[in-house]
Amino acid sequence: MPEAEAAPAAAAADEATPELDSAAEVAPEPPPPPQDERADEQIAASGPELPAAAALASAPPGPPKASADRSEAVSTDQQPSNEADVLAAKPASPQSPSPAETSEHDAGAPADAQPAAGAIAAPPVPAVLAPPAPAAMDESRKQALIDRLHREAGVQSSKIATQQHEIFEQRAITARLQSELEAVRAQVVERERYMERLANDATNVDHIDLAELQRRHRMLAAAYRADRRRLEATEEKLHGLGAALSSQEGLQAAYGQLKAAHTQQAHVVQQLQEERRGIAAKRSDDQRRVGKYRKTVQQQELIIQKLEGLLEAAMKDVRRAKAQETELGGLRSQLDKAQADATTAKAEAERQRDSIKDAVQDAPAFASEEQVKLLMRAERAERRSAAIEEEMTEMARSNAREIAALKVKLAERDSQLAGATGLGGSLGGSIGGSMLHEGALGLSGPLEDRIACPDDGDT
């Protein structure tokens, strides 16, 4: 009878052993995410502008590496005996690294020398350099500051993207660990139920033989060790989750501070760009104004040259008119003399005609040949006097036309000078004086009207 009762208990223990062995196994942790080495190189190349951002970028990876180390510790046979050993075996939380330590870490420090991420202190916000006074800053310094701010903005943008990626990974790891924790809790509940069932079966020790008791003792010891290992692993996972949560909160705080600093830096860059555009607009206005001044000066020089040419031409015309006035006076005297000669010749011809008529009437018939010669001589004298008079009249008309054309030219030049520079007063005065001089000489009207021509009937 005791053997019959012990057989189902042994079978139940044999069936529970694989469950205990499977529960003792701990799920391996995923490999830690790779660090963003390119962001570290950009921060190291940017110099001492962002020491805090470089320290944050060079901080050792957080919970993923610690979780992997803890999973390896759980999988080994040598486990700490109690919670105090687990806490003693856990590395201390590192402090915030300095810029020198960050550079040494980027230079190639060994992976096992990096401290595990316990409670990472939130990195300080990189101090945004306030721009100096706009009045004391020249354009080259402003351009250098704008380039520097652009570089810092690029580095901070890369760091923000890296931290966002790390936050997403930490959230995924936290969700996965929480799901594993729920699974482990379910397994613990199931194991407790199984242990209660075994304890209830162990109360009937009177009907169980020694071999069955030993087997159950070994089974319980194995289950106890598995539960102890699982409990230690769960405690380490809980510590890791707490550290990951604290590091995640620190990263979120640093992310908010970096976003605020980036916004402030963008405002400074925008102000500098607006100031630079204002300086460029002012310079373009100055250049445009200088160009207008130069163009005005060139136009004034051209106008002065044209005025000088007009004045020179006007003076030439005035001198030519004065010279022609002198010639006109000589021609007028010649015309008067020619008119006097023509009048004398006409009177002589009249006298000779009268004398010839008288001689013809008084002379005998044989003197007709001498009369004919005298008549022919008188006709030649009349024709010569008429030709001389016509030639003098034509000469006076041509001179009058030339003088009128010169007066028109002088009037046109006078109007041009008066419209261009207002200098027509003096030139008009000189021309008016010359015209008054001509009026004094009796040349105010056309020359054809001023010349007394002989009657056509007399010629």
PLY file of the C-alpha trace (Angstrom):
ply
format ascii 1.0
element vertex 459
property float x
property float y
property float z
element edge 458
property int vertex1
property int vertex2
end_header
0.00 0.00 0.00
2.71 2.58 0.76
4.48 1.62 -2.46
1.27 2.20 -4.40
0.84 5.66 -2.88
4.50 6.56 -3.43
4.42 5.67 -7.11
2.10 8.55 -8.18
4.13 11.02 -6.08
7.37 9.87 -7.70
5.81 10.15 -11.13
4.59 13.68 -10.31
8.08 14.62 -9.08
9.64 13.23 -12.25
7.22 15.28 -14.33
8.01 18.45 -12.30
11.79 18.07 -12.67
11.87 19.24 -16.35
9.71 22.19 -15.36
12.17 23.10 -12.59
15.11 22.73 -14.95
13.43 24.88 -17.60
12.50 27.49 -14.97
16.12 27.59 -13.79
17.26 28.75 -17.20
17.43 32.51 -17.63
16.68 34.12 -20.93
19.84 35.66 -22.43
19.99 39.39 -22.65
20.33 41.10 -26.05
23.73 42.54 -26.93
24.24 46.16 -25.96
23.55 48.73 -28.65
26.66 50.07 -30.39
27.83 53.55 -29.47
27.67 56.33 -31.96
31.37 56.68 -32.68
30.80 59.26 -35.38
29.11 61.62 -32.92
32.07 61.17 -30.52
34.51 62.01 -33.32
32.53 65.13 -34.23
32.49 66.26 -30.59
36.22 65.60 -30.22
36.91 67.56 -33.43
34.80 70.53 -32.34
37.30 71.32 -29.56
36.51 72.65 -26.11
33.24 74.31 -27.09
30.98 71.59 -25.68
32.72 69.77 -22.83
29.46 68.73 -21.19
28.03 67.36 -24.45
31.29 65.46 -25.04
31.13 64.03 -21.52
27.55 62.92 -22.13
28.47 61.40 -25.47
31.45 59.51 -23.99
29.47 58.15 -21.01
29.61 54.35 -20.84
26.59 52.46 -22.08
23.93 51.86 -19.50
21.67 49.01 -18.65
22.19 46.81 -21.75
25.81 46.00 -20.84
25.00 45.57 -17.17
22.11 43.27 -18.06
24.37 41.17 -20.26
26.96 40.88 -17.46
24.27 39.89 -15.01
22.88 37.28 -17.37
26.36 35.78 -17.70
26.70 35.79 -13.91
23.40 33.96 -13.53
24.32 31.33 -16.11
27.50 30.31 -14.24
27.52 27.74 -11.48
29.21 29.94 -8.92
26.43 32.26 -7.72
26.43 34.55 -4.66
24.82 32.92 -1.68
22.57 35.78 -0.62
21.43 39.28 -1.44
24.39 40.86 0.34
26.77 38.99 -1.99
24.78 40.19 -5.00
25.01 43.79 -3.82
28.71 43.39 -3.06
29.37 41.93 -6.51
27.54 44.83 -8.19
29.92 47.62 -9.38
29.53 51.08 -7.96
27.77 53.76 -9.93
30.26 55.93 -11.81
30.43 59.64 -11.52
30.05 61.97 -14.43
33.26 61.75 -16.47
35.43 64.75 -17.03
36.43 65.97 -20.52
39.93 64.44 -20.06
38.46 61.05 -19.14
36.11 61.38 -22.10
39.00 61.88 -24.47
40.85 58.89 -22.98
37.72 56.79 -23.36
37.35 57.84 -27.01
41.07 57.15 -27.59
40.54 53.43 -26.95
40.03 52.44 -23.30
39.28 48.72 -22.76
35.65 47.71 -22.61
35.93 45.97 -19.22
37.43 49.12 -17.66
34.25 51.11 -18.32
31.96 51.36 -15.28
28.47 50.00 -15.55
25.60 52.46 -15.81
24.08 52.64 -12.35
22.68 56.09 -11.75
24.04 58.38 -14.47
24.08 62.00 -13.43
22.36 64.34 -15.86
25.06 66.13 -17.89
25.09 69.90 -17.60
23.71 71.95 -20.42
26.46 73.32 -22.70
26.82 77.01 -22.08
25.73 79.01 -25.09
28.17 81.80 -25.76
26.41 85.14 -25.68
27.38 87.22 -28.71
29.38 90.36 -28.03
27.97 93.78 -28.65
26.99 94.32 -32.31
28.74 97.67 -32.40
32.12 96.13 -31.42
31.90 93.10 -33.70
33.12 93.20 -37.26
31.84 91.03 -40.03
34.66 88.47 -39.92
34.10 87.72 -36.24
30.38 87.45 -36.82
30.94 85.00 -39.66
33.30 82.93 -37.50
30.78 82.89 -34.66
27.99 81.87 -37.04
30.12 79.00 -38.41
30.97 77.89 -34.90
27.32 77.96 -33.84
26.40 75.97 -36.95
29.00 73.34 -36.07
27.78 73.18 -32.48
24.19 72.93 -33.68
25.14 70.03 -35.96
26.96 68.23 -33.14
24.07 68.78 -30.75
21.59 67.59 -33.38
23.60 64.37 -33.80
23.78 63.96 -30.03
20.04 64.52 -29.70
19.38 61.90 -32.39
21.76 59.48 -30.61
20.08 60.06 -27.26
16.65 59.60 -28.81
17.84 56.30 -30.26
19.21 55.27 -26.87
15.94 56.26 -25.16
13.95 54.19 -27.65
16.26 51.23 -27.08
15.99 51.62 -23.32
12.22 51.72 -23.57
12.22 48.57 -25.69
14.55 46.85 -23.19
12.33 47.99 -20.29
9.22 46.63 -21.99
10.96 43.33 -22.74
12.25 43.01 -19.17
8.82 43.79 -17.79
7.31 41.06 -19.94
10.02 38.67 -18.74
9.33 39.73 -15.16
5.65 38.94 -15.60
6.54 35.55 -17.05
8.89 34.83 -14.13
6.23 35.90 -11.66
3.78 33.52 -13.31
6.38 30.74 -13.09
6.99 31.55 -9.40
3.27 31.36 -8.69
3.05 28.05 -10.52
6.08 26.75 -8.63
4.62 27.81 -5.29
1.47 25.91 -6.10
3.54 22.88 -7.02
5.55 23.15 -3.80
2.35 23.37 -1.78
1.12 20.25 -3.50
4.42 18.53 -2.73
4.23 19.71 0.87
0.75 18.29 1.17
2.01 15.01 -0.24
4.99 15.09 2.16
2.72 15.08 5.21
1.91 11.44 4.65
5.47 10.32 5.40
4.25 7.20 7.16
3.27 5.62 3.89
6.49 6.68 1.99
9.67 4.60 2.04
13.18 5.96 2.56
14.18 5.89 -1.10
11.17 7.93 -2.08
11.87 10.43 0.69
15.48 10.76 -0.42
14.43 11.24 -4.00
11.91 13.91 -2.96
14.56 15.56 -0.78
16.97 15.74 -3.68
14.21 17.05 -5.90
13.25 19.71 -3.36
16.89 20.70 -2.92
17.30 21.08 -6.68
14.09 23.06 -6.84
15.27 25.23 -3.93
18.59 25.92 -5.66
16.81 26.72 -8.92
14.40 29.01 -7.10
17.33 30.64 -5.28
19.16 31.27 -8.56
16.00 32.53 -10.21
15.34 34.81 -7.23
18.86 36.23 -7.42
18.52 36.72 -11.16
15.19 38.43 -10.64
16.71 40.72 -7.99
19.56 41.65 -10.32
17.07 42.28 -13.09
15.11 44.51 -10.74
18.29 46.41 -9.87
19.08 46.71 -13.55
15.59 47.96 -14.31
15.91 50.56 -11.55
19.28 51.70 -12.91
17.87 51.77 -16.45
14.90 53.78 -15.26
17.14 56.28 -13.47
19.44 56.56 -16.48
16.43 56.97 -18.75
15.11 59.78 -16.57
18.55 61.42 -16.59
18.75 61.08 -20.38
15.29 62.58 -20.77
16.26 65.52 -18.54
19.50 66.00 -20.49
17.54 65.75 -23.73
15.18 68.52 -22.58
18.11 70.71 -21.53
19.85 70.10 -24.85
16.69 71.01 -26.73
16.40 74.25 -24.74
20.08 75.06 -25.41
19.64 74.22 -29.08
16.60 76.54 -29.29
18.52 79.36 -27.61
21.45 78.79 -29.93
19.13 78.87 -32.95
17.76 82.22 -31.74
21.30 83.60 -31.44
22.17 82.34 -34.94
18.99 83.89 -36.34
19.80 87.24 -34.71
23.33 87.17 -36.10
22.05 86.27 -39.56
19.51 89.11 -39.46
22.22 91.52 -38.35
24.47 90.28 -41.14
21.69 90.76 -43.69
21.17 94.29 -42.36
24.88 95.04 -42.75
24.84 93.61 -46.29
21.77 95.70 -47.19
23.41 98.83 -45.79
26.59 98.11 -47.73
24.60 97.57 -50.94
22.78 100.89 -50.35
26.11 102.64 -49.82
27.51 101.09 -52.99
24.39 102.10 -54.92
24.66 105.66 -53.59
28.36 105.83 -54.49
27.52 104.52 -57.97
24.90 107.25 -58.37
27.42 109.87 -57.26
30.01 108.61 -59.74
27.45 108.54 -62.54
26.35 112.08 -61.68
29.96 113.29 -61.69
30.57 111.65 -65.07
27.41 113.23 -66.48
28.47 116.61 -65.13
31.88 116.20 -66.74
30.23 115.34 -70.06
27.90 118.35 -69.74
30.87 120.60 -68.95
32.72 119.27 -71.99
29.66 119.86 -74.19
29.23 123.37 -72.78
32.88 124.11 -73.42
32.44 122.92 -77.01
29.30 125.03 -77.42
31.03 128.10 -75.96
34.01 127.58 -78.22
31.75 127.23 -81.27
29.76 130.31 -80.20
32.93 132.33 -79.77
34.11 131.18 -83.18
30.79 132.25 -84.67
31.02 135.61 -82.87
34.55 136.18 -84.12
33.50 135.18 -87.62
30.52 137.55 -87.45
32.76 140.39 -86.29
35.20 139.67 -89.13
32.32 139.59 -91.61
30.99 142.86 -90.15
34.33 144.44 -91.03
34.18 142.94 -94.51
30.58 144.10 -94.79
31.64 147.64 -93.98
34.25 147.51 -96.74
31.74 146.00 -99.17
29.24 148.69 -98.27
31.77 151.41 -98.94
32.61 149.72 -102.23
28.90 149.51 -103.02
28.44 153.19 -102.28
31.41 154.01 -104.47
30.09 151.75 -107.22
26.68 153.40 -106.95
28.31 156.79 -107.20
30.28 155.63 -110.24
27.13 154.18 -111.74
25.27 157.46 -111.16
28.15 159.40 -112.69
28.28 157.01 -115.64
24.52 157.29 -116.10
24.71 161.06 -116.01
27.59 160.98 -118.45
25.63 158.64 -120.68
22.60 160.92 -120.55
24.77 163.85 -121.30
26.44 162.06 -124.17
23.05 160.86 -125.46
21.76 164.39 -125.38
24.89 165.70 -127.02
24.71 162.98 -129.65
21.10 163.76 -130.35
21.93 167.40 -130.66
24.92 166.59 -132.82
22.82 164.30 -134.99
20.21 166.93 -135.44
22.73 169.69 -136.13
25.39 167.70 -138.04
25.28 167.12 -141.79
24.66 163.78 -143.39
28.29 162.93 -143.96
28.90 162.78 -140.16
26.68 159.72 -139.66
29.59 157.30 -139.14
30.99 159.34 -136.26
27.55 159.52 -134.71
27.17 155.78 -134.88
30.46 155.30 -133.06
29.47 157.71 -130.36
26.14 155.95 -129.90
27.86 152.59 -129.63
30.28 153.99 -127.10
27.44 155.36 -125.01
25.60 152.03 -125.11
28.73 150.16 -123.97
29.12 152.55 -121.04
25.50 152.01 -120.03
25.84 148.24 -120.21
29.04 148.31 -118.16
27.45 150.46 -115.48
24.40 148.15 -115.34
26.62 145.05 -114.98
28.63 146.68 -112.22
25.45 147.64 -110.38
23.99 144.12 -110.72
27.21 142.52 -109.48
27.33 144.79 -106.44
23.67 144.08 -105.66
24.21 140.29 -105.85
27.27 140.56 -103.62
25.31 142.54 -101.04
22.48 139.97 -101.11
24.86 137.02 -100.57
26.55 138.82 -97.69
23.15 139.59 -96.13
22.10 135.91 -96.37
25.34 134.76 -94.74
24.98 137.29 -91.91
21.35 136.16 -91.31
22.45 132.49 -91.14
25.17 133.39 -88.65
22.64 135.27 -86.52
20.35 132.21 -86.51
23.25 129.99 -85.42
24.16 132.41 -82.66
20.54 132.46 -81.45
20.43 128.62 -81.40
23.68 128.39 -79.46
22.41 131.03 -77.06
19.22 129.03 -76.39
21.22 125.80 -75.90
23.55 127.45 -73.42
20.65 129.07 -71.56
18.77 125.73 -71.29
21.83 123.68 -70.20
23.56 125.73 -67.50
21.79 129.07 -67.30
24.79 130.76 -68.84
22.73 132.25 -71.61
22.57 135.60 -69.84
26.14 136.60 -70.48
26.23 135.02 -73.93
22.87 136.62 -74.80
24.23 139.91 -73.55
27.25 139.59 -75.80
25.06 138.62 -78.75
22.67 141.46 -77.91
25.64 143.80 -77.76
26.79 142.60 -81.14
23.28 143.09 -82.51
23.18 146.59 -81.00
26.51 147.21 -82.64
25.05 146.04 -85.93
22.04 148.31 -85.34
24.41 151.20 -84.76
26.06 150.38 -88.05
22.66 150.31 -89.77
22.51 146.50 -90.27
19.38 145.75 -88.23
17.24 144.74 -91.26
17.90 142.51 -94.25
20.74 143.69 -96.39
18.62 143.60 -99.57
16.25 146.21 -98.08
19.10 148.42 -96.93
20.74 148.62 -100.34
19.42 151.31 -102.63
19.13 149.64 -106.00
18.79 151.74 -109.16
15.56 151.70 -111.15
15.25 149.07 -113.81
13.98 151.69 -116.17
17.17 153.69 -115.81
19.32 150.67 -116.59
0 1
1 2
2 3
3 4
4 5
5 6
6 7
7 8
8 9
9 10
10 11
11 12
12 13
13 14
14 15
15 16
16 17
17 18
18 19
19 20
20 21
21 22
22 23
23 24
24 25
25 26
26 27
27 28
28 29
29 30
30 31
31 32
32 33
33 34
34 35
35 36
36 37
37 38
38 39
39 40
40 41
41 42
42 43
43 44
44 45
45 46
46 47
47 48
48 49
49 50
50 51
51 52
52 53
53 54
54 55
55 56
56 57
57 58
58 59
59 60
60 61
61 62
62 63
63 64
64 65
65 66
66 67
67 68
68 69
69 70
70 71
71 72
72 73
73 74
74 75
75 76
76 77
77 78
78 79
79 80
80 81
81 82
82 83
83 84
84 85
85 86
86 87
87 88
88 89
89 90
90 91
91 92
92 93
93 94
94 95
95 96
96 97
97 98
98 99
99 100
100 101
101 102
102 103
103 104
104 105
105 106
106 107
107 108
108 109
109 110
110 111
111 112
112 113
113 114
114 115
115 116
116 117
117 118
118 119
119 120
120 121
121 122
122 123
123 124
124 125
125 126
126 127
127 128
128 129
129 130
130 131
131 132
132 133
133 134
134 135
135 136
136 137
137 138
138 139
139 140
140 141
141 142
142 143
143 144
144 145
145 146
146 147
147 148
148 149
149 150
150 151
151 152
152 153
153 154
154 155
155 156
156 157
157 158
158 159
159 160
160 161
161 162
162 163
163 164
164 165
165 166
166 167
167 168
168 169
169 170
170 171
171 172
172 173
173 174
174 175
175 176
176 177
177 178
178 179
179 180
180 181
181 182
182 183
183 184
184 185
185 186
186 187
187 188
188 189
189 190
190 191
191 192
192 193
193 194
194 195
195 196
196 197
197 198
198 199
199 200
200 201
201 202
202 203
203 204
204 205
205 206
206 207
207 208
208 209
209 210
210 211
211 212
212 213
213 214
214 215
215 216
216 217
217 218
218 219
219 220
220 221
221 222
222 223
223 224
224 225
225 226
226 227
227 228
228 229
229 230
230 231
231 232
232 233
233 234
234 235
235 236
236 237
237 238
238 239
239 240
240 241
241 242
242 243
243 244
244 245
245 246
246 247
247 248
248 249
249 250
250 251
251 252
252 253
253 254
254 255
255 256
256 257
257 258
258 259
259 260
260 261
261 262
262 263
263 264
264 265
265 266
266 267
267 268
268 269
269 270
270 271
271 272
272 273
273 274
274 275
275 276
276 277
277 278
278 279
279 280
280 281
281 282
282 283
283 284
284 285
285 286
286 287
287 288
288 289
289 290
290 291
291 292
292 293
293 294
294 295
295 296
296 297
297 298
298 299
299 300
300 301
301 302
302 303
303 304
304 305
305 306
306 307
307 308
308 309
309 310
310 311
311 312
312 313
313 314
314 315
315 316
316 317
317 318
318 319
319 320
320 321
321 322
322 323
323 324
324 325
325 326
326 327
327 328
328 329
329 330
330 331
331 332
332 333
333 334
334 335
335 336
336 337
337 338
338 339
339 340
340 341
341 342
342 343
343 344
344 345
345 346
346 347
347 348
348 349
349 350
350 351
351 352
352 353
353 354
354 355
355 356
356 357
357 358
358 359
359 360
360 361
361 362
362 363
363 364
364 365
365 366
366 367
367 368
368 369
369 370
370 371
371 372
372 373
373 374
374 375
375 376
376 377
377 378
378 379
379 380
380 381
381 382
382 383
383 384
384 385
385 386
386 387
387 388
388 389
389 390
390 391
391 392
392 393
393 394
394 395
395 396
396 397
397 398
398 399
399 400
400 401
401 402
402 403
403 404
404 405
405 406
406 407
407 408
408 409
409 410
410 411
411 412
412 413
413 414
414 415
415 416
416 417
417 418
418 419
419 420
420 421
421 422
422 423
423 424
424 425
425 426
426 427
427 428
428 429
429 430
430 431
431 432
432 433
433 434
434 435
435 436
436 437
437 438
438 439
439 440
440 441
441 442
442 443
443 444
444 445
445 446
446 447
447 448
448 449
449 450
450 451
451 452
452 453
453 454
454 455
455 456
456 457
457 458
